[in-house]
Every structure is written in structure tokens, then in C-alpha cells.
Amino acid sequence: MKKQRLWLLFFLLILAFAGTMLLRAQEQALLRPPKGAKIALVVFEDMECPQCAHVHPLLEQAARTYRIPLVQRDFTLPYHTWSMEAALMARYFDTKSPKLGKEFRSQVFAHQTEITKDNLRPFADKFAAEHQVELPMFVDPQGKFAAQIEADKELGTRIGITHTPTVYIVSSQQPRTPFVEVTDLSKLYQMLDAARRGRLATGATPPAFVPSR
């Protein structure tokens, strides 16, 4: 009987370990380039964050220069009054076309200092009208977009993000170290050049994943 219990305990430990590794693999897959791309930039951002607004055009320019995707993930901060609503609207515009969603984010960042919780909706209505898109009164009645935003935030929390923006270069060419954080944007192009040469993690340490509780 004692031996059977030990085997059962061992089996349960193996299952727990396998589950943790599967979750980690799924999370790491979210920090990989989109299908068809070898390298990409991934940014966790808050649309009300002034530093995010400052960094956004730099990332857009880098993505254009290197012809790589810029993947924007939401990491809304609780003390910001309108960033969550803006993120929901961006997700709605994404459903019309990914390009439209990205353009809305860019416009919000460009006019961030003018936007308040009270005038965000008129700002979004004007954007929608200019692009001949209807913006419904309730953009997320079923909570689908909110769940997507929460998933981004949970991923960010598990990989140790504590501030916005947090920027990564991700690569499909190095399975063991598929991503590295850009902590000094003045070295962004230097790091992208290294990533092109297959040296993504040179001189840097990727963040550690913290398994979900």
C-alpha cells in the first residue's frame, strides 16, 4: 500500500510538472513573431501612458525600417482613467481591420495630451466617421475584448512586467531564447541588427516565466 501511494504521488508530480511546462510553452508562443515573420517587435503598452506615446513612433519607424511586424499588447494600468476604454475601442477597430486598429492606437498616442475620460468617446466617434466605420454605443457587450485585454495583462504579469512600455524583440530563429527585452531604446537598431544575424540574446538575459497559480 505504501509503495502504491508513493507511485501515485510520483505520478501526480509528473502531471503537475507537465502541466506547468505546457503552460509555459503556450505563454512563450505568445512572445513569438506572427506567422510568416522571423523577427518582430512586441510592446506591452497603456494608451494613457505618456512614455508609451513617446516610444510609439520610434517603434513604428523601426518596424517600417526593418520591415517587421509591430505587435501591440495591452497592459492597462489601474490608476489611468480612460486607457481601458481606449483599449476596448482599439480591439473593436481591429475587428474591422488590423490596420484600422493600429491607426486608432497611433491617433490616440498622437493626441494623448488632449484626451480625457469625457472626450474619448467623441474622439473615437470622429475617427470612426472619418474612416466610414460605425462605432456602436457598446463596443464590447459580451466582454470578448475585455477578456483579450485581461489575457495580455496576465501574460505580462507572469513574465514580470512592472512598467509600460515594455518592449521585446522576438525571434523564431532561436527556440531556446526566443525573446529579449529592449531596456535601452538607443540600442534598438543595434539589437535588431544582431537579431537578423541570429544573435538575439547576445549580452542580454530573457525574463523568467512565473508559472500561473
C-alpha positions as CSV (number, residue, x, y, z in Angstrom):
1,M,0.0,0.0,0.0
2,K,2.8,2.4,0.9
3,K,4.6,1.7,-2.4
4,Q,1.3,2.4,-4.3
5,R,1.0,5.7,-2.6
6,L,4.5,6.7,-3.5
7,W,3.9,5.8,-7.1
8,L,0.6,7.8,-7.1
9,L,2.5,10.8,-5.6
10,F,5.2,10.5,-8.2
11,F,2.6,10.3,-11.0
12,L,0.8,13.4,-9.7
13,L,4.1,15.3,-9.5
14,I,4.9,14.3,-13.1
15,L,1.4,15.5,-14.2
16,A,1.9,18.9,-12.4
17,F,5.3,19.4,-14.0
18,A,4.0,18.5,-17.5
19,G,1.1,20.9,-17.0
20,T,3.5,23.7,-15.9
21,M,5.7,23.1,-18.9
22,L,2.7,23.1,-21.3
23,L,1.5,26.4,-19.9
24,R,5.0,27.9,-20.2
25,A,5.2,26.7,-23.8
26,Q,1.8,28.3,-24.6
27,E,2.9,31.6,-22.9
28,Q,6.2,31.6,-24.8
29,A,4.4,31.1,-28.0
30,L,2.7,34.4,-27.4
31,L,6.1,36.0,-27.5
32,R,7.0,34.8,-30.9
33,P,6.7,36.6,-34.3
34,P,3.4,36.3,-36.1
35,K,3.2,33.5,-38.7
36,G,5.4,34.2,-41.6
37,A,7.8,36.5,-39.8
38,K,11.2,35.6,-38.5
39,I,11.6,38.7,-36.2
40,A,9.1,41.1,-34.7
41,L,8.8,43.8,-32.1
42,V,6.3,43.2,-29.2
43,V,5.3,46.0,-26.9
44,F,3.2,45.9,-23.8
45,E,1.6,49.3,-23.6
46,D,-1.0,51.5,-21.9
47,M,-2.7,54.0,-24.2
48,E,-2.8,56.7,-21.5
49,C,0.9,56.3,-20.6
50,P,3.0,59.3,-21.7
51,Q,6.1,57.2,-22.2
52,C,4.2,54.8,-24.4
53,A,3.1,57.8,-26.5
54,H,6.7,58.9,-26.7
55,V,8.1,55.5,-27.7
56,H,5.3,54.5,-30.1
57,P,6.5,56.4,-33.2
58,L,10.1,55.1,-32.6
59,L,8.8,51.5,-32.7
60,E,6.7,52.2,-35.7
61,Q,9.7,53.6,-37.6
62,A,11.8,50.7,-36.6
63,A,9.2,48.3,-37.8
64,R,9.0,50.1,-41.1
65,T,12.8,50.3,-41.5
66,Y,13.3,46.6,-40.8
67,R,10.0,45.5,-42.4
68,I,9.0,43.5,-39.4
69,P,5.7,43.3,-37.5
70,L,4.9,45.5,-34.5
71,V,2.7,43.5,-32.1
72,Q,0.9,45.7,-29.6
73,R,-0.3,44.1,-26.4
74,D,-2.4,45.9,-23.8
75,F,-1.1,46.3,-20.2
76,T,-3.6,48.9,-18.9
77,L,-2.7,50.4,-15.6
78,P,-5.4,50.7,-12.8
79,Y,-4.7,54.3,-12.0
80,H,-5.4,55.5,-15.5
81,T,-9.0,56.7,-16.1
82,W,-9.6,56.0,-19.8
83,S,-6.9,53.6,-21.0
84,M,-9.2,50.5,-20.6
85,E,-12.0,52.1,-22.6
86,A,-9.5,53.1,-25.3
87,A,-8.1,49.6,-25.5
88,L,-11.6,48.2,-25.9
89,M,-12.2,50.6,-28.8
90,A,-8.9,49.6,-30.4
91,R,-9.9,46.0,-30.2
92,Y,-13.2,46.8,-31.8
93,F,-11.5,48.6,-34.7
94,D,-9.2,45.6,-35.0
95,T,-12.2,43.5,-36.0
96,K,-12.8,45.9,-38.9
97,S,-9.2,45.5,-40.0
98,P,-5.9,45.2,-38.1
99,K,-4.6,48.2,-39.9
100,L,-7.6,50.3,-38.6
101,G,-7.0,49.2,-35.1
102,K,-3.3,50.1,-35.3
103,E,-4.2,53.5,-36.8
104,F,-6.6,54.2,-33.9
105,R,-3.9,53.5,-31.4
106,S,-1.5,55.8,-33.3
107,Q,-4.0,58.6,-33.3
108,V,-4.7,58.2,-29.6
109,F,-1.0,58.4,-28.8
110,A,-0.6,61.4,-31.1
111,H,-3.4,63.2,-29.3
112,Q,-3.0,61.7,-25.9
113,T,-2.4,65.1,-24.1
114,E,-5.8,66.3,-25.4
115,I,-7.8,63.2,-24.5
116,T,-9.8,62.9,-21.3
117,K,-12.2,60.4,-20.0
118,D,-15.0,62.8,-21.0
119,N,-13.9,63.4,-24.6
120,L,-12.5,60.0,-25.5
121,R,-15.8,58.9,-27.0
122,P,-16.3,61.9,-29.2
123,F,-12.7,61.5,-30.3
124,A,-13.4,57.8,-31.2
125,D,-16.7,58.7,-33.0
126,K,-14.8,61.2,-35.1
127,F,-12.2,58.7,-36.0
128,A,-14.9,56.1,-36.9
129,A,-16.7,58.7,-39.1
130,E,-13.5,59.7,-40.9
131,H,-12.9,56.0,-41.8
132,Q,-16.6,55.3,-42.6
133,V,-17.0,52.8,-39.8
134,E,-19.9,52.6,-37.4
135,L,-18.9,52.7,-33.7
136,P,-21.7,51.1,-31.6
137,M,-22.7,52.6,-28.3
138,F,-21.4,49.4,-26.5
139,V,-18.3,48.1,-28.2
140,D,-17.9,45.0,-26.1
141,P,-21.4,43.8,-24.9
142,Q,-20.2,40.2,-24.4
143,G,-16.9,41.0,-22.8
144,K,-14.8,39.4,-25.5
145,F,-12.4,42.3,-25.9
146,A,-12.1,42.8,-22.2
147,A,-11.1,39.1,-21.9
148,Q,-8.4,39.6,-24.5
149,I,-7.0,42.6,-22.7
150,E,-7.0,40.7,-19.4
151,A,-5.2,37.8,-21.1
152,D,-2.5,40.3,-22.2
153,K,-2.2,41.7,-18.7
154,E,-2.0,38.2,-17.2
155,L,0.8,37.2,-19.6
156,G,2.6,40.5,-18.8
157,T,2.3,39.8,-15.1
158,R,3.6,36.3,-15.4
159,I,6.7,37.4,-17.3
160,G,7.5,40.0,-14.7
161,I,6.4,43.2,-16.4
162,T,6.2,46.1,-13.9
163,H,6.0,49.2,-16.2
164,T,4.9,50.4,-19.6
165,P,6.1,50.4,-22.2
166,T,7.9,47.1,-22.1
167,V,9.5,46.2,-25.4
168,Y,10.7,42.9,-26.7
169,I,12.5,41.7,-29.8
170,V,11.2,38.3,-30.6
171,S,12.6,35.7,-33.0
172,S,11.6,32.4,-34.5
173,Q,15.2,31.5,-35.2
174,Q,16.3,30.9,-31.6
175,P,13.9,28.5,-29.9
176,R,15.9,28.5,-26.6
177,T,16.0,32.3,-26.2
178,P,13.1,33.5,-28.5
179,F,12.8,36.9,-27.0
180,V,14.8,39.7,-25.3
181,E,13.8,42.9,-23.6
182,V,14.9,46.2,-25.1
183,T,15.8,48.2,-22.0
184,D,17.7,50.9,-23.8
185,L,15.9,52.2,-26.9
186,S,19.0,53.9,-28.2
187,K,20.3,50.4,-28.9
188,L,17.1,49.2,-30.6
189,Y,18.5,49.2,-34.1
190,Q,21.8,47.6,-32.9
191,M,19.8,44.8,-31.3
192,L,17.6,44.3,-34.4
193,D,20.8,44.0,-36.5
194,A,22.0,41.4,-34.1
195,A,18.7,39.6,-34.3
196,R,18.9,39.5,-38.0
197,R,22.3,37.8,-37.6
198,G,20.8,35.2,-35.3
199,R,22.3,36.7,-32.2
200,L,19.2,37.8,-30.4
201,A,20.2,37.1,-26.8
202,T,23.8,38.2,-27.0
203,G,24.6,40.3,-24.0
204,A,21.1,40.1,-22.6
205,T,19.1,37.8,-20.4
206,P,15.4,36.9,-21.3
207,P,12.9,37.4,-18.5
208,A,11.9,34.3,-16.4
209,F,8.4,33.0,-16.7
210,V,6.5,32.7,-13.4
211,P,4.0,29.8,-13.6
212,S,0.4,30.6,-13.0
213,R,-1.1,29.9,-9.6
